[in-house]
Amino acid sequence: MADDATAFAHRYVAFDSLFLVDWAVGSDPAEHIEYVKNYFSSYEPYTQGFNTNDVAIDDSQQKVNRHYRGNFERLVALKTKYDPSNLFRLNANIPPGGT
């Protein structure tokens, strides 16, 4: 299927990887979070995007845009037309007007 056949260009993907980390209640999570981010950064070059529902809270809007593999501008036009107030803004958000 062509990348622009649907909003999600990753229809060919056979599986999804998700990296999780936890820590004791009351302890400082910084070391654990840093560990999993470093681990994933060594793994990420071997991937071709991410599941839209797996976007990290600190992923940049630019990274989210790249995820759509050429479909972003078309999706911005649809979002601007049908959701100009950005009511549906969670996960890999496409802001109306592309901002």
VMD Tcl script that builds the backbone (N, CA, C; Angstrom):
set m [mol new atoms 297]
animate dup $m
set s [atomselect $m all]
$s set {name element resname resid chain x y z} {
  {N N MET 1 A 0.842 -1.172 0.000}
  {CA C MET 1 A 0.000 0.000 0.000}
  {C C MET 1 A 0.893 1.244 0.000}
  {N N ALA 2 A 0.546 2.202 -0.797}
  {CA C ALA 2 A 1.331 3.434 -0.895}
  {C C ALA 2 A 1.266 4.215 0.419}
  {N N ASP 3 A 2.344 4.935 0.744}
  {CA C ASP 3 A 2.403 5.716 1.978}
  {C C ASP 3 A 1.266 6.723 2.089}
  {N N ASP 4 A 0.782 7.246 0.958}
  {CA C ASP 4 A -0.269 8.258 1.007}
  {C C ASP 4 A -1.676 7.682 0.825}
  {N N ALA 5 A -1.809 6.357 0.866}
  {CA C ALA 5 A -3.125 5.731 0.713}
  {C C ALA 5 A -4.014 5.968 1.934}
  {N N THR 6 A -3.397 6.109 3.097}
  {CA C THR 6 A -4.121 6.406 4.338}
  {C C THR 6 A -3.313 7.429 5.117}
  {N N ALA 7 A -3.856 7.908 6.215}
  {CA C ALA 7 A -3.132 8.872 7.055}
  {C C ALA 7 A -1.874 8.255 7.647}
  {N N PHE 8 A -1.912 6.967 7.895}
  {CA C PHE 8 A -0.798 6.280 8.540}
  {C C PHE 8 A -0.013 5.493 7.504}
  {N N ALA 9 A 1.203 5.913 7.275}
  {CA C ALA 9 A 2.021 5.333 6.213}
  {C C ALA 9 A 2.654 4.002 6.603}
  {N N HIS 10 A 2.442 3.541 7.807}
  {CA C HIS 10 A 3.130 2.352 8.310}
  {C C HIS 10 A 2.238 1.113 8.313}
  {N N ARG 11 A 1.357 0.986 7.363}
  {CA C ARG 11 A 0.417 -0.147 7.324}
  {C C ARG 11 A 1.112 -1.492 7.120}
  {N N TYR 12 A 2.320 -1.496 6.649}
  {CA C TYR 12 A 3.056 -2.728 6.359}
  {C C TYR 12 A 3.755 -3.299 7.600}
  {N N VAL 13 A 3.787 -2.567 8.690}
  {CA C VAL 13 A 4.546 -2.963 9.876}
  {C C VAL 13 A 3.972 -4.239 10.477}
  {N N ALA 14 A 4.855 -5.167 10.805}
  {CA C ALA 14 A 4.440 -6.456 11.346}
  {C C ALA 14 A 4.347 -6.464 12.871}
  {N N PHE 15 A 5.063 -5.570 13.534}
  {CA C PHE 15 A 5.016 -5.550 14.993}
  {C C PHE 15 A 5.402 -4.178 15.519}
  {N N ASP 16 A 5.163 -3.988 16.798}
  {CA C ASP 16 A 5.440 -2.722 17.480}
  {C C ASP 16 A 6.298 -3.030 18.702}
  {N N SER 17 A 7.248 -2.190 18.990}
  {CA C SER 17 A 8.075 -2.330 20.190}
  {C C SER 17 A 7.744 -1.189 21.134}
  {N N LEU 18 A 7.645 -1.513 22.394}
  {CA C LEU 18 A 7.356 -0.499 23.395}
  {C C LEU 18 A 8.305 -0.730 24.562}
  {N N PHE 19 A 9.021 0.311 24.955}
  {CA C PHE 19 A 9.989 0.220 26.041}
  {C C PHE 19 A 9.417 0.909 27.271}
  {N N LEU 20 A 9.364 0.198 28.366}
  {CA C LEU 20 A 8.796 0.726 29.597}
  {C C LEU 20 A 9.835 0.670 30.704}
  {N N VAL 21 A 9.682 1.551 31.668}
  {CA C VAL 21 A 10.564 1.562 32.831}
  {C C VAL 21 A 9.723 1.938 34.042}
  {N N ASP 22 A 10.077 1.390 35.191}
  {CA C ASP 22 A 9.389 1.792 36.411}
  {C C ASP 22 A 10.398 1.947 37.536}
  {N N TRP 23 A 9.942 2.487 38.652}
  {CA C TRP 23 A 10.813 2.740 39.787}
  {C C TRP 23 A 9.957 2.714 41.048}
  {N N ALA 24 A 10.633 2.601 42.168}
  {CA C ALA 24 A 9.934 2.542 43.449}
  {C C ALA 24 A 9.216 3.866 43.717}
  {N N VAL 25 A 8.042 3.775 44.294}
  {CA C VAL 25 A 7.278 4.959 44.666}
  {C C VAL 25 A 8.113 5.805 45.631}
  {N N GLY 26 A 8.173 7.079 45.350}
  {CA C GLY 26 A 8.915 7.997 46.201}
  {C C GLY 26 A 10.367 8.179 45.820}
  {N N SER 27 A 10.874 7.338 44.924}
  {CA C SER 27 A 12.275 7.493 44.512}
  {C C SER 27 A 12.358 8.422 43.298}
  {N N ASP 28 A 13.547 8.894 43.010}
  {CA C ASP 28 A 13.770 9.806 41.878}
  {C C ASP 28 A 13.779 9.001 40.584}
  {N N PRO 29 A 12.880 9.299 39.657}
  {CA C PRO 29 A 12.809 8.523 38.418}
  {C C PRO 29 A 13.839 8.919 37.365}
  {N N ALA 30 A 14.570 9.998 37.566}
  {CA C ALA 30 A 15.444 10.547 36.519}
  {C C ALA 30 A 16.405 9.511 35.949}
  {N N GLU 31 A 17.054 8.749 36.804}
  {CA C GLU 31 A 18.037 7.758 36.334}
  {C C GLU 31 A 17.363 6.692 35.470}
  {N N HIS 32 A 16.188 6.247 35.851}
  {CA C HIS 32 A 15.484 5.196 35.116}
  {C C HIS 32 A 14.979 5.710 33.765}
  {N N ILE 33 A 14.451 6.921 33.776}
  {CA C ILE 33 A 13.971 7.521 32.533}
  {C C ILE 33 A 15.128 7.741 31.567}
  {N N GLU 34 A 16.234 8.241 32.078}
  {CA C GLU 34 A 17.420 8.451 31.239}
  {C C GLU 34 A 17.919 7.130 30.645}
  {N N TYR 35 A 17.893 6.066 31.449}
  {CA C TYR 35 A 18.335 4.750 30.971}
  {C C TYR 35 A 17.492 4.281 29.789}
  {N N VAL 36 A 16.170 4.327 29.922}
  {CA C VAL 36 A 15.329 3.813 28.846}
  {C C VAL 36 A 15.417 4.697 27.603}
  {N N LYS 37 A 15.569 6.010 27.775}
  {CA C LYS 37 A 15.739 6.892 26.620}
  {C C LYS 37 A 17.044 6.588 25.890}
  {N N ASN 38 A 18.114 6.363 26.635}
  {CA C ASN 38 A 19.392 6.007 26.004}
  {C C ASN 38 A 19.298 4.670 25.292}
  {N N TYR 39 A 18.653 3.706 25.933}
  {CA C TYR 39 A 18.493 2.392 25.317}
  {C C TYR 39 A 17.706 2.504 24.017}
  {N N PHE 40 A 16.591 3.237 24.057}
  {CA C PHE 40 A 15.783 3.376 22.856}
  {C C PHE 40 A 16.519 4.133 21.756}
  {N N SER 41 A 17.330 5.115 22.105}
  {CA C SER 41 A 18.052 5.875 21.077}
  {C C SER 41 A 19.011 4.981 20.302}
  {N N SER 42 A 19.509 3.905 20.920}
  {CA C SER 42 A 20.366 2.968 20.182}
  {C C SER 42 A 19.531 2.033 19.304}
  {N N TYR 43 A 18.278 1.858 19.626}
  {CA C TYR 43 A 17.364 0.978 18.897}
  {C C TYR 43 A 16.635 1.713 17.758}
  {N N GLU 44 A 16.348 2.972 17.978}
  {CA C GLU 44 A 15.510 3.751 17.055}
  {C C GLU 44 A 16.007 3.787 15.609}
  {N N PRO 45 A 17.326 3.842 15.343}
  {CA C PRO 45 A 17.758 3.861 13.939}
  {C C PRO 45 A 17.307 2.648 13.124}
  {N N TYR 46 A 16.915 1.593 13.785}
  {CA C TYR 46 A 16.486 0.374 13.102}
  {C C TYR 46 A 14.970 0.314 12.936}
  {N N THR 47 A 14.294 1.394 13.276}
  {CA C THR 47 A 12.842 1.450 13.145}
  {C C THR 47 A 12.468 2.357 11.969}
  {N N GLN 48 A 11.180 2.350 11.646}
  {CA C GLN 48 A 10.684 3.196 10.558}
  {C C GLN 48 A 9.463 3.979 11.023}
  {N N GLY 49 A 9.589 4.645 12.161}
  {CA C GLY 49 A 8.478 5.416 12.697}
  {C C GLY 49 A 7.994 4.826 14.000}
  {N N PHE 50 A 6.800 5.221 14.405}
  {CA C PHE 50 A 6.251 4.748 15.668}
  {C C PHE 50 A 4.736 4.684 15.561}
  {N N ASN 51 A 4.139 3.893 16.434}
  {CA C ASN 51 A 2.694 3.832 16.511}
  {C C ASN 51 A 2.199 5.188 17.005}
  {N N THR 52 A 1.208 5.729 16.370}
  {CA C THR 52 A 0.716 7.054 16.727}
  {C C THR 52 A 0.332 7.146 18.195}
  {N N ASN 53 A -0.160 6.084 18.773}
  {CA C ASN 53 A -0.547 6.098 20.183}
  {C C ASN 53 A 0.648 5.982 21.125}
  {N N ASP 54 A 1.834 5.750 20.603}
  {CA C ASP 54 A 3.029 5.601 21.438}
  {C C ASP 54 A 3.892 6.851 21.476}
  {N N VAL 55 A 3.414 7.967 20.966}
  {CA C VAL 55 A 4.218 9.184 20.962}
  {C C VAL 55 A 4.553 9.565 22.403}
  {N N ALA 56 A 5.791 9.918 22.624}
  {CA C ALA 56 A 6.232 10.312 23.962}
  {C C ALA 56 A 5.851 11.762 24.235}
  {N N ILE 57 A 5.628 12.072 25.483}
  {CA C ILE 57 A 5.201 13.422 25.851}
  {C C ILE 57 A 6.236 14.472 25.463}
  {N N ASP 58 A 7.499 14.073 25.401}
  {CA C ASP 58 A 8.545 15.043 25.061}
  {C C ASP 58 A 9.036 14.916 23.621}
  {N N ASP 59 A 8.322 14.138 22.776}
  {CA C ASP 59 A 8.669 14.088 21.352}
  {C C ASP 59 A 8.353 15.442 20.722}
  {N N SER 60 A 9.232 15.906 19.876}
  {CA C SER 60 A 9.028 17.209 19.238}
  {C C SER 60 A 7.926 17.124 18.187}
  {N N GLN 61 A 7.305 18.258 17.907}
  {CA C GLN 61 A 6.300 18.305 16.852}
  {C C GLN 61 A 6.931 17.927 15.515}
  {N N GLN 62 A 8.190 18.285 15.310}
  {CA C GLN 62 A 8.891 17.941 14.069}
  {C C GLN 62 A 8.997 16.424 13.906}
  {N N LYS 63 A 9.291 15.714 14.997}
  {CA C LYS 63 A 9.379 14.253 14.936}
  {C C LYS 63 A 8.009 13.663 14.608}
  {N N VAL 64 A 6.960 14.196 15.210}
  {CA C VAL 64 A 5.609 13.731 14.922}
  {C C VAL 64 A 5.284 13.961 13.452}
  {N N ASN 65 A 5.628 15.129 12.926}
  {CA C ASN 65 A 5.370 15.447 11.517}
  {C C ASN 65 A 6.070 14.447 10.592}
  {N N ARG 66 A 7.339 14.140 10.881}
  {CA C ARG 66 A 8.092 13.175 10.060}
  {C C ARG 66 A 7.438 11.802 10.078}
  {N N HIS 67 A 6.833 11.469 11.184}
  {CA C HIS 67 A 6.176 10.170 11.337}
  {C C HIS 67 A 5.123 9.940 10.256}
  {N N TYR 68 A 4.467 10.990 9.807}
  {CA C TYR 68 A 3.401 10.856 8.822}
  {C C TYR 68 A 3.920 10.680 7.397}
  {N N ARG 69 A 5.228 10.703 7.200}
  {CA C ARG 69 A 5.903 10.355 5.942}
  {C C ARG 69 A 5.278 10.989 4.704}
  {N N GLY 70 A 5.172 12.310 4.694}
  {CA C GLY 70 A 4.669 13.000 3.521}
  {C C GLY 70 A 3.184 13.305 3.558}
  {N N ASN 71 A 2.479 12.762 4.516}
  {CA C ASN 71 A 1.043 12.990 4.623}
  {C C ASN 71 A 0.691 14.176 5.512}
  {N N PHE 72 A 1.668 14.765 6.162}
  {CA C PHE 72 A 1.386 15.782 7.173}
  {C C PHE 72 A 0.622 16.974 6.614}
  {N N GLU 73 A 1.051 17.544 5.500}
  {CA C GLU 73 A 0.392 18.732 4.947}
  {C C GLU 73 A -1.062 18.440 4.575}
  {N N ARG 74 A -1.319 17.282 4.023}
  {CA C ARG 74 A -2.695 16.895 3.668}
  {C C ARG 74 A -3.543 16.758 4.931}
  {N N LEU 75 A -2.953 16.197 5.992}
  {CA C LEU 75 A -3.669 16.046 7.252}
  {C C LEU 75 A -3.904 17.393 7.939}
  {N N VAL 76 A -2.958 18.324 7.796}
  {CA C VAL 76 A -3.145 19.673 8.345}
  {C C VAL 76 A -4.349 20.337 7.683}
  {N N ALA 77 A -4.485 20.202 6.386}
  {CA C ALA 77 A -5.622 20.803 5.678}
  {C C ALA 77 A -6.945 20.219 6.189}
  {N N LEU 78 A -6.991 18.918 6.401}
  {CA C LEU 78 A -8.204 18.291 6.930}
  {C C LEU 78 A -8.482 18.739 8.363}
  {N N LYS 79 A -7.432 18.800 9.174}
  {CA C LYS 79 A -7.588 19.219 10.568}
  {C C LYS 79 A -8.057 20.671 10.639}
  {N N THR 80 A -7.527 21.526 9.808}
  {CA C THR 80 A -7.916 22.941 9.784}
  {C C THR 80 A -9.386 23.080 9.409}
  {N N LYS 81 A -9.831 22.258 8.489}
  {CA C LYS 81 A -11.218 22.331 8.040}
  {C C LYS 81 A -12.193 21.754 9.069}
  {N N TYR 82 A -11.875 20.572 9.627}
  {CA C TYR 82 A -12.839 19.862 10.462}
  {C C TYR 82 A -12.625 20.002 11.971}
  {N N ASP 83 A -11.456 20.453 12.413}
  {CA C ASP 83 A -11.190 20.611 13.844}
  {C C ASP 83 A -10.343 21.856 14.090}
  {N N PRO 84 A -10.834 23.033 13.700}
  {CA C PRO 84 A -10.025 24.250 13.822}
  {C C PRO 84 A -9.707 24.628 15.267}
  {N N SER 85 A -10.508 24.170 16.235}
  {CA C SER 85 A -10.231 24.488 17.641}
  {C C SER 85 A -9.267 23.479 18.269}
  {N N ASN 86 A -8.860 22.454 17.513}
  {CA C ASN 86 A -7.913 21.425 17.969}
  {C C ASN 86 A -8.453 20.641 19.164}
  {N N LEU 87 A -9.747 20.336 19.135}
  {CA C LEU 87 A -10.364 19.540 20.192}
  {C C LEU 87 A -9.682 18.173 20.301}
  {N N PHE 88 A -9.419 17.535 19.168}
  {CA C PHE 88 A -8.770 16.231 19.154}
  {C C PHE 88 A -7.268 16.444 19.031}
  {N N ARG 89 A -6.586 16.644 20.145}
  {CA C ARG 89 A -5.188 17.066 20.134}
  {C C ARG 89 A -4.244 16.122 20.857}
  {N N LEU 90 A -4.730 15.008 21.320}
  {CA C LEU 90 A -3.866 14.092 22.058}
  {C C LEU 90 A -3.099 13.174 21.105}
  {N N ASN 91 A -2.150 12.452 21.637}
  {CA C ASN 91 A -1.284 11.551 20.880}
  {C C ASN 91 A -0.472 12.337 19.855}
  {N N ALA 92 A -0.301 11.821 18.678}
  {CA C ALA 92 A 0.529 12.493 17.661}
  {C C ALA 92 A -0.299 13.590 17.014}
  {N N ASN 93 A -0.392 14.708 17.669}
  {CA C ASN 93 A -1.271 15.796 17.250}
  {C C ASN 93 A -0.870 16.391 15.913}
  {N N ILE 94 A -1.892 16.733 15.156}
  {CA C ILE 94 A -1.730 17.513 13.930}
  {C C ILE 94 A -2.443 18.828 14.198}
  {N N PRO 95 A -1.707 19.876 14.493}
  {CA C PRO 95 A -2.369 21.145 14.814}
  {C C PRO 95 A -3.015 21.776 13.590}
  {N N PRO 96 A -4.204 22.380 13.769}
  {CA C PRO 96 A -4.815 23.061 12.635}
  {C C PRO 96 A -3.930 24.212 12.181}
  {N N GLY 97 A -3.848 24.401 10.904}
  {CA C GLY 97 A -2.999 25.454 10.362}
  {C C GLY 97 A -1.524 25.086 10.359}
  {N N GLY 98 A -1.198 23.893 10.846}
  {CA C GLY 98 A 0.194 23.430 10.831}
  {C C GLY 98 A 1.083 24.085 11.859}
  {N N THR 99 A 0.535 24.804 12.816}
  {CA C THR 99 A 1.346 25.483 13.821}
  {C C THR 99 A 1.671 24.573 14.974}
}
mol reanalyze $m
mol bondsrecalc $m
mol representation Tube
mol addrep $m
